[in-house]
Amino acid sequence: MKKTVFLAFIFIFVLSFVAILEAINMDANQALSPKQQSIITIAAFTANGDQQKLKTALNEGLNAGLTINEIKEILVQMYAYAGFPRSLNGINTFMGALNERQAKGIKDEMGKEASPVPADINKDEYGAKVRARLAGQEVIPPPSGYQLFAPVIDTFLKQHLFADIFARDILDYQNRELATISALASMTGTGGQLEFHLGATMNTGLTETQMKQFISVLEYKVGKKEAERVSEILRTALSTRHAEQPATPSVSVSVPETYLRGPAHAEEMGGRYVRLAEIEIDPSQLEGYKAAVKEELETSVRVEAGVLALYAVSEKDNPAHIIVFEIYTDANAYKAHLETPHFKKYKATTQEMVKSLKLVETVPIMLSAKVK
């Protein structure tokens, strides 16, 4: 009975706290999706030529829900920024990764093909409009600088990059720009182009919070040097936009049922994937376990957009009894979480510390929290 009351208390506390997070806009709408996080790493490692890390990123991208055609589109687009050799190397690495997954019986979704582009499209005009739109301009500006000095490169940019490539609807503009800044961030000597495309990415709708998360993913998965360089350029870009954070109102919030029902209802309840786990730890290794789980949970929440909430608490009268509550955006986010380096490190570190693991099925009714 005591144990049941304890679990109920923890469950109510955690879900109420999630409601508060929802009320102050710290929900999935303010985070990069697992797919978008994978776009970052796939583009970055294609551009810098690290094929081993690219292979890992490709597998994580498929596990996160990217289709085969979406990943192919990212790799093809990369030739416009990193050149044909890096693009072709990435495509060959992807072919090898798919062969390995197929040999293991993994069936990945092919995804849609690009819609036909009208034969009579004026590519020069189309591309100029796309570039202006990305720059946040309503009117196409007159040519200047390199456009006047070498008009042919401007023609290639408009007709090929911003027309032939951007007209392909496998990826939208936002995800194409996310791939672009990821590639530029992974190369040197691209500061000017990176500043333009950071602004373009925000013009497609990514928020300041999401851009900062982009830097966090870049730092954790690609490199600290790359993240620091982008952070400096982003500060300049943001200062020109005069971004203002809206005040947080006082509201009464009810936790959506999507948070409260188990994975069997994931599809009909918007995809939320909820888990509650009870873990018994070897008391002699408790401090080591607490350090490991703290590192894993902190990292997961910081770098994984698909992780909405992770909480670990211990029972007061039995500290070796740990309760972990997890909320993911969907089942794919949970699968992607299992493949992350930090989770694998946690599992390897705590393997001999955990005496037992039990998943608890829950059927909550309704919980609410008031934010003052």
C-alpha positions as CSV (number, residue, x, y, z in Angstrom):
1,M,0.0,0.0,0.0
2,K,2.8,2.4,1.0
3,K,4.6,1.7,-2.3
4,T,1.4,2.4,-4.3
5,V,0.8,5.7,-2.6
6,F,4.5,6.6,-3.3
7,L,4.1,5.9,-7.0
8,A,0.9,7.8,-7.2
9,F,2.5,10.8,-5.5
10,I,5.4,10.8,-7.9
11,F,3.2,10.3,-10.9
12,I,1.0,13.3,-9.9
13,F,4.0,15.5,-9.1
14,V,5.7,14.8,-12.4
15,L,2.7,15.3,-14.6
16,S,1.7,18.5,-12.8
17,F,5.2,19.8,-13.4
18,V,4.9,18.9,-17.1
19,A,1.7,20.9,-17.2
20,I,3.6,23.9,-15.9
21,L,6.2,23.4,-18.6
22,E,3.4,23.4,-21.2
23,A,2.0,26.6,-19.8
24,I,5.3,28.5,-20.2
25,N,5.8,27.2,-23.8
26,M,8.6,24.7,-23.0
27,D,6.8,22.0,-25.0
28,A,7.7,20.1,-28.2
29,N,6.7,23.1,-30.4
30,Q,9.7,25.0,-29.1
31,A,12.2,22.2,-29.8
32,L,13.8,20.7,-32.9
33,S,12.2,17.4,-33.7
34,P,14.3,14.1,-33.7
35,K,14.2,14.2,-37.5
36,Q,15.6,17.8,-37.5
37,Q,18.3,16.8,-35.1
38,S,19.3,14.0,-37.4
39,I,19.4,16.4,-40.4
40,I,22.0,18.5,-38.5
41,T,24.4,15.6,-38.0
42,I,23.9,14.0,-41.4
43,A,24.6,17.3,-43.2
44,A,27.5,18.2,-40.9
45,F,29.4,14.9,-41.3
46,T,28.7,14.8,-45.0
47,A,30.3,18.2,-45.3
48,N,33.3,17.5,-43.1
49,G,33.9,14.1,-44.7
50,D,33.8,12.0,-41.5
51,Q,32.3,8.9,-43.0
52,Q,32.3,6.8,-39.8
53,K,30.3,9.4,-37.8
54,L,28.1,9.9,-40.9
55,K,27.2,6.2,-40.8
56,T,26.1,6.5,-37.2
57,A,24.1,9.7,-38.0
58,L,22.4,8.0,-41.0
59,N,21.3,5.1,-38.8
60,E,20.0,7.5,-36.1
61,G,18.2,9.5,-38.8
62,L,16.4,6.4,-40.1
63,N,15.5,5.4,-36.5
64,A,14.2,8.9,-35.9
65,G,11.8,8.5,-38.8
66,L,13.5,10.1,-41.7
67,T,12.7,8.3,-44.9
68,I,15.3,7.0,-47.4
69,N,14.3,9.6,-49.9
70,E,14.6,12.5,-47.4
71,I,18.1,11.4,-46.5
72,K,19.0,11.1,-50.1
73,E,17.8,14.6,-50.7
74,I,20.0,15.9,-47.9
75,L,23.0,14.2,-49.3
76,V,22.3,15.4,-52.8
77,Q,21.8,19.0,-51.6
78,M,25.2,18.9,-49.9
79,Y,27.0,19.0,-53.2
80,A,26.0,22.6,-53.6
81,Y,27.8,23.5,-50.4
82,A,30.5,20.9,-49.9
83,G,31.1,19.7,-53.5
84,F,30.5,16.6,-55.4
85,P,33.2,14.4,-53.7
86,R,31.7,14.9,-50.2
87,S,28.1,14.4,-51.5
88,L,29.0,11.2,-53.5
89,N,31.0,9.8,-50.5
90,G,27.9,10.4,-48.3
91,I,25.7,8.7,-50.8
92,N,28.0,5.7,-50.9
93,T,28.1,5.5,-47.1
94,F,24.3,5.6,-47.0
95,M,24.1,2.8,-49.6
96,G,26.3,0.7,-47.3
97,A,24.3,1.5,-44.2
98,L,21.0,0.5,-45.9
99,N,22.5,-2.8,-47.1
100,E,23.6,-3.6,-43.5
101,R,20.1,-2.7,-42.2
102,Q,18.4,-4.8,-44.8
103,A,20.7,-7.7,-43.9
104,K,19.4,-7.4,-40.3
105,G,15.8,-7.5,-41.5
106,I,15.2,-3.8,-40.9
107,K,12.7,-2.3,-43.4
108,D,13.0,1.4,-43.8
109,E,10.4,3.6,-45.4
110,M,11.3,4.8,-48.9
111,G,9.1,7.9,-48.7
112,K,7.6,10.1,-51.4
113,E,9.3,11.0,-54.6
114,A,9.7,14.7,-55.7
115,S,6.7,16.2,-57.5
116,P,7.3,17.1,-61.2
117,V,8.5,20.7,-61.8
118,P,6.5,22.5,-64.4
119,A,8.4,22.4,-67.7
120,D,7.7,26.1,-68.4
121,I,9.0,27.4,-65.1
122,N,11.2,30.5,-65.3
123,K,14.1,29.2,-63.1
124,D,15.8,32.5,-63.0
125,E,12.8,34.3,-61.6
126,Y,11.8,31.4,-59.4
127,G,15.2,31.1,-57.8
128,A,15.5,34.9,-57.3
129,K,12.2,34.9,-55.5
130,V,13.2,32.0,-53.3
131,R,16.5,33.6,-52.3
132,A,14.7,36.9,-51.6
133,R,12.1,35.1,-49.5
134,L,14.8,33.4,-47.5
135,A,16.5,36.7,-46.9
136,G,13.2,38.1,-45.6
137,Q,12.7,40.5,-48.5
138,E,9.4,41.1,-50.3
139,V,11.1,42.6,-53.4
140,I,13.9,41.1,-55.3
141,P,16.9,43.5,-54.8
142,P,19.0,44.7,-57.7
143,P,22.3,42.7,-58.3
144,S,25.4,43.9,-56.6
145,G,28.9,42.7,-55.6
146,Y,29.8,39.3,-56.8
147,Q,26.5,39.2,-58.9
148,L,27.9,42.0,-61.1
149,F,31.5,40.8,-61.1
150,A,30.6,37.2,-62.0
151,P,27.0,37.1,-63.3
152,V,27.3,33.4,-64.2
153,I,27.7,32.3,-60.6
154,D,24.5,34.2,-59.7
155,T,22.7,32.4,-62.6
156,F,23.8,29.1,-61.2
157,L,22.7,30.0,-57.7
158,K,19.3,31.1,-58.9
159,Q,18.5,28.6,-61.5
160,H,20.1,25.5,-60.0
161,L,20.4,25.8,-56.2
162,F,17.3,27.9,-55.5
163,A,15.2,26.5,-58.4
164,D,16.2,23.0,-59.4
165,I,17.1,21.9,-55.8
166,F,14.7,24.0,-53.7
167,A,11.8,23.3,-56.0
168,R,12.0,19.6,-55.0
169,D,9.3,19.1,-52.4
170,I,10.8,16.1,-50.6
171,L,12.2,18.6,-48.0
172,D,10.7,21.9,-47.2
173,Y,12.6,25.2,-47.1
174,Q,13.1,25.0,-43.3
175,N,14.7,21.6,-43.3
176,R,16.8,22.5,-46.4
177,E,18.1,25.6,-44.5
178,L,18.8,23.5,-41.4
179,A,20.9,21.2,-43.5
180,T,22.6,24.2,-45.1
181,I,23.7,25.8,-41.8
182,S,24.8,22.4,-40.4
183,A,27.1,22.0,-43.4
184,L,28.4,25.5,-43.4
185,A,29.1,25.2,-39.6
186,S,31.2,22.2,-40.3
187,M,33.5,23.9,-42.8
188,T,35.9,26.8,-42.4
189,G,35.9,30.1,-44.2
190,T,32.1,30.2,-44.6
191,G,31.3,32.9,-42.1
192,G,29.5,35.2,-44.5
193,Q,27.4,32.5,-46.0
194,L,26.6,31.1,-42.5
195,E,25.4,34.5,-41.3
196,F,23.1,34.8,-44.3
197,H,21.7,31.3,-43.9
198,L,21.3,31.5,-40.1
199,G,19.0,34.5,-40.8
200,A,17.3,32.5,-43.6
201,T,16.7,29.6,-41.3
202,M,14.9,31.9,-38.8
203,N,12.9,33.4,-41.7
204,T,11.5,29.9,-42.4
205,G,10.1,29.9,-38.8
206,L,12.7,28.4,-36.5
207,T,12.7,30.3,-33.2
208,E,15.6,31.7,-31.2
209,T,15.1,28.8,-28.8
210,Q,15.4,26.3,-31.6
211,M,18.5,28.0,-33.0
212,K,20.2,27.7,-29.7
213,Q,19.2,24.1,-29.5
214,F,20.8,23.7,-33.0
215,I,24.1,24.9,-31.4
216,S,23.7,22.5,-28.5
217,V,23.2,19.5,-30.9
218,L,26.2,20.8,-32.9
219,E,28.4,21.0,-29.8
220,Y,27.4,17.6,-28.4
221,K,27.3,15.6,-31.7
222,V,29.7,17.4,-34.1
223,G,32.2,19.5,-32.1
224,K,32.7,22.3,-29.6
225,K,34.8,24.4,-32.0
226,E,32.0,24.3,-34.6
227,A,29.4,25.2,-32.0
228,E,31.4,28.2,-30.7
229,R,31.9,29.6,-34.2
230,V,28.2,29.4,-35.0
231,S,27.3,30.8,-31.6
232,E,29.3,33.9,-32.2
233,I,27.7,34.5,-35.6
234,L,24.2,33.8,-34.3
235,R,24.6,36.4,-31.6
236,T,25.3,38.9,-34.4
237,A,22.3,37.7,-36.4
238,L,20.0,37.8,-33.4
239,S,21.1,41.3,-32.4
240,T,19.8,42.6,-35.7
241,R,16.4,41.0,-35.4
242,H,15.6,42.6,-32.0
243,A,14.0,39.4,-30.8
244,E,11.7,39.9,-27.8
245,Q,10.5,37.2,-25.5
246,P,6.7,37.5,-24.7
247,A,5.7,37.8,-21.1
248,T,4.4,34.6,-19.6
249,P,0.7,35.0,-18.5
250,S,-0.9,33.5,-15.4
251,V,-3.0,30.6,-16.6
252,S,-4.7,27.5,-15.4
253,V,-3.5,24.5,-17.3
254,S,-4.9,20.9,-17.6
255,V,-2.5,18.3,-18.7
256,P,-3.6,16.9,-22.1
257,E,-4.6,13.3,-22.1
258,T,-1.9,12.7,-24.7
259,Y,0.6,12.9,-21.8
260,L,-1.3,10.5,-19.6
261,R,-1.9,7.4,-21.7
262,G,0.5,4.6,-22.5
263,P,2.2,3.7,-25.8
264,A,-0.8,1.7,-27.0
265,H,-2.6,5.0,-27.5
266,A,0.4,6.8,-29.0
267,E,-1.1,7.3,-32.5
268,E,-4.6,8.4,-31.5
269,M,-3.3,10.7,-28.7
270,G,-0.8,12.7,-30.8
271,G,2.1,10.3,-30.5
272,R,3.3,11.0,-26.9
273,Y,5.2,8.0,-25.5
274,V,5.1,7.6,-21.7
275,R,7.1,5.2,-19.5
276,L,7.4,4.7,-15.8
277,A,10.2,2.4,-14.5
278,E,11.1,1.1,-11.1
279,I,14.8,0.2,-10.7
280,E,16.4,-1.6,-7.8
281,I,20.1,-0.6,-7.4
282,D,22.8,-2.4,-5.5
283,P,23.1,-0.2,-2.3
284,S,26.9,-0.4,-2.3
285,Q,26.9,1.2,-5.8
286,L,24.1,3.8,-5.3
287,E,26.2,6.9,-5.5
288,G,27.8,5.7,-8.7
289,Y,24.4,5.0,-10.2
290,K,23.0,8.4,-9.2
291,A,26.0,10.2,-10.9
292,A,25.4,8.1,-14.1
293,V,21.7,8.6,-14.3
294,K,22.0,12.4,-13.6
295,E,24.5,12.8,-16.4
296,E,22.3,10.7,-18.8
297,L,19.0,12.5,-18.0
298,E,20.6,16.0,-18.2
299,T,22.2,15.2,-21.6
300,S,19.1,13.7,-23.0
301,V,16.9,16.6,-22.2
302,R,19.5,19.1,-23.5
303,V,20.2,17.6,-26.9
304,E,17.2,15.4,-27.8
305,A,14.2,17.3,-29.0
306,G,12.1,14.1,-28.7
307,V,12.6,13.9,-25.0
308,L,10.0,16.0,-23.3
309,A,10.6,15.1,-19.7
310,L,12.9,12.8,-17.7
311,Y,12.7,12.5,-13.9
312,A,14.5,10.2,-11.5
313,V,13.7,10.1,-7.7
314,S,14.5,7.7,-4.9
315,E,12.1,6.4,-2.2
316,K,12.8,8.1,1.1
317,D,12.8,5.0,3.2
318,N,14.6,2.9,0.5
319,P,17.1,5.0,-1.4
320,A,18.1,2.1,-3.6
321,H,14.6,2.0,-5.1
322,I,14.6,4.5,-8.0
323,I,11.6,5.7,-10.0
324,V,12.2,7.1,-13.5
325,F,9.4,8.8,-15.4
326,E,9.9,9.5,-19.1
327,I,7.9,11.3,-21.7
328,Y,8.8,11.3,-25.4
329,T,7.2,13.0,-28.4
330,D,6.5,9.6,-29.9
331,A,7.7,6.0,-30.1
332,N,10.3,7.0,-32.8
333,A,11.8,9.5,-30.4
334,Y,12.1,6.8,-27.8
335,K,13.8,4.5,-30.3
336,A,16.2,7.2,-31.3
337,H,17.0,7.9,-27.6
338,L,18.1,4.2,-27.2
339,E,20.6,4.7,-30.0
340,T,22.3,7.8,-28.6
341,P,25.9,7.7,-27.3
342,H,24.9,9.0,-23.9
343,F,22.2,6.4,-23.3
344,K,24.5,3.6,-24.4
345,K,27.2,5.0,-22.1
346,Y,24.6,5.0,-19.2
347,K,23.6,1.4,-19.9
348,A,27.2,0.2,-20.0
349,T,28.1,2.1,-16.9
350,T,25.2,0.9,-14.8
351,Q,24.9,-2.7,-16.1
352,E,26.4,-4.2,-12.9
353,M,24.6,-1.7,-10.6
354,V,21.0,-2.5,-11.5
355,K,19.6,-5.5,-9.7
356,S,16.1,-5.4,-11.3
357,L,14.1,-3.3,-13.7
358,K,10.3,-3.2,-13.8
359,L,8.0,-1.2,-16.1
360,V,4.7,-0.1,-14.5
361,E,1.6,0.4,-16.6
362,T,-0.4,3.4,-15.5
363,V,-3.9,4.7,-16.4
364,P,-4.2,8.2,-15.0
365,I,-7.5,10.2,-15.2
366,M,-6.8,13.9,-15.4
367,L,-4.3,16.2,-13.7
368,S,-4.1,20.0,-13.7
369,A,-1.7,22.6,-12.4
370,K,-2.0,26.3,-11.8
371,V,0.8,28.6,-12.9
372,K,1.0,31.9,-11.0
